[in-house]
Each structure stands twice: as C-alpha cells, then as structure tokens.
Amino acid sequence: MAYQPTELKKGVVVQIDGKPFRVMEYNQKVMGRGGSIVNVKVKNLIDGSVIPKTFKGQERIDSAEVSNRSVQYLYNDGSSYHFMDPETFEQFELSADIVDEVSGYLKEGENVNLQFFNGKIINVELPKNIYLKVTYTESVVKGDTSGSVLKEAKLETGLTVKVPAFIKTGDIISVDTSTGDYRERKKG
C-alpha cells in the first residue's frame, strides 16, 4: 500500500529509503492551483532519530509493514535482554543496543510490545506509563513537604527520576515512559 502526502496523519507508519518511520507531526500547506506541500516530522523506528520531510502533490510514500507482538520481559544476562511470547512460549533475545534506551523501564514479568519490520525486531514499545517501586530516596526535613521541592529517587529497575519531597522509599510511583517524568504515587 502507498500513501499520498495528504493521507499522512500522526501515527501512520511509512517506509522511506527502506526504513520504517512513524509520522509524529503533520502540516499541510495548500499552494495555488490546487497543489499542496506536506511537511512532516518522522521518527525512525530503528534508531529513534526524528527528521523533517517534505512531500509534494502526487508523490507516493510506501507504507511500512510493521507488526507488534505482546511479550513478557524475562531477564537481562548482562549482554542481552530476554523476552517470551506468553502464548507460544517462543523466546526472543535482544542485544543491549536495541533495549538500552528503555532498559530502566523494564521490570521482570511485565508485558511490553516488540515491534517487527521485515521479520526483524526493531524496537521495544513500552506502555505510556508504568508503576515502579522506589528503592531509595533521601528523607525530607520535617515541614519541607511542599510539592515544588524535587529530589532524586532510585527505582527498582535502576532508573533514577526526580520526585516530589513527599515520596519515600517503598512507595510505588507512576513514571511517564516517553519523558522519564514522575506522574503520581500509587494509592493504596
């Protein structure tokens, strides 16, 4: 399947120079005599780089056959990350260079999506937000619990995030996986 530039919308996955890209931003300019120019920002699904692209009028852009598969994260052996399809029990081993960027969000037993392009795993797709346990954070001086004071907290996966002063060791917090920002403390 191929797209015309005006059919590109945010989230569409296309193939440019043999690589898969996801449209992140879309902007169309209508020119005189019915022509138009489409400016997009696309994210390379293999290396994560974001680049601007411009397409004119009747250009054709190939769709990219990218598939997702829900898998369970098993463990990291130091050089590779291991995942398993919970239905077929098929296992996948990924090198650290594919996983490194998201490794701080991977918790053993949690489900994530693996993204495939041409039969090859190109990406680990995380949920938008995940809950992780705070394994260490400094205690705050009594009375200094305003929400504007931030401190560092180390989480169970080794990730460090800035959290409000009222968060303490043992709390479970929600983290935005796209920004690495603290969202909220889990209640209960």
Sequence and secondary structure as in RCSB ss.txt:
>XXXX:A:sequence
MAYQPTELKKGVVVQIDGKPFRVMEYNQKVMGRGGSIVNVKVKNLIDGSVIPKTFKGQERIDSAEVSNRSVQYLY
NDGSSYHFMDPETFEQFELSADIVDEVSGYLKEGENVNLQFFNGKIINVELPKNIYLKVTYTESVVKGDTSGSVL
KEAKLETGLTVKVPAFIKTGDIISVDTSTGDYRERKKG
>XXXX:A:secstr
 EE GGG  TT EEEETTEEEEEEEEEEEE GGG EEEEEEEEETTT  EEEEEEETT  EEE  EEEEEEEEEE
E SSEEEEE TTT  EEEEEHHHHGGGGGG  TT EEEEEEETTEEEEEE  SEEEEEEEEE    TT   TT E
EEEEETTS EEEEETT  TT EEEEETTT  EEEE   
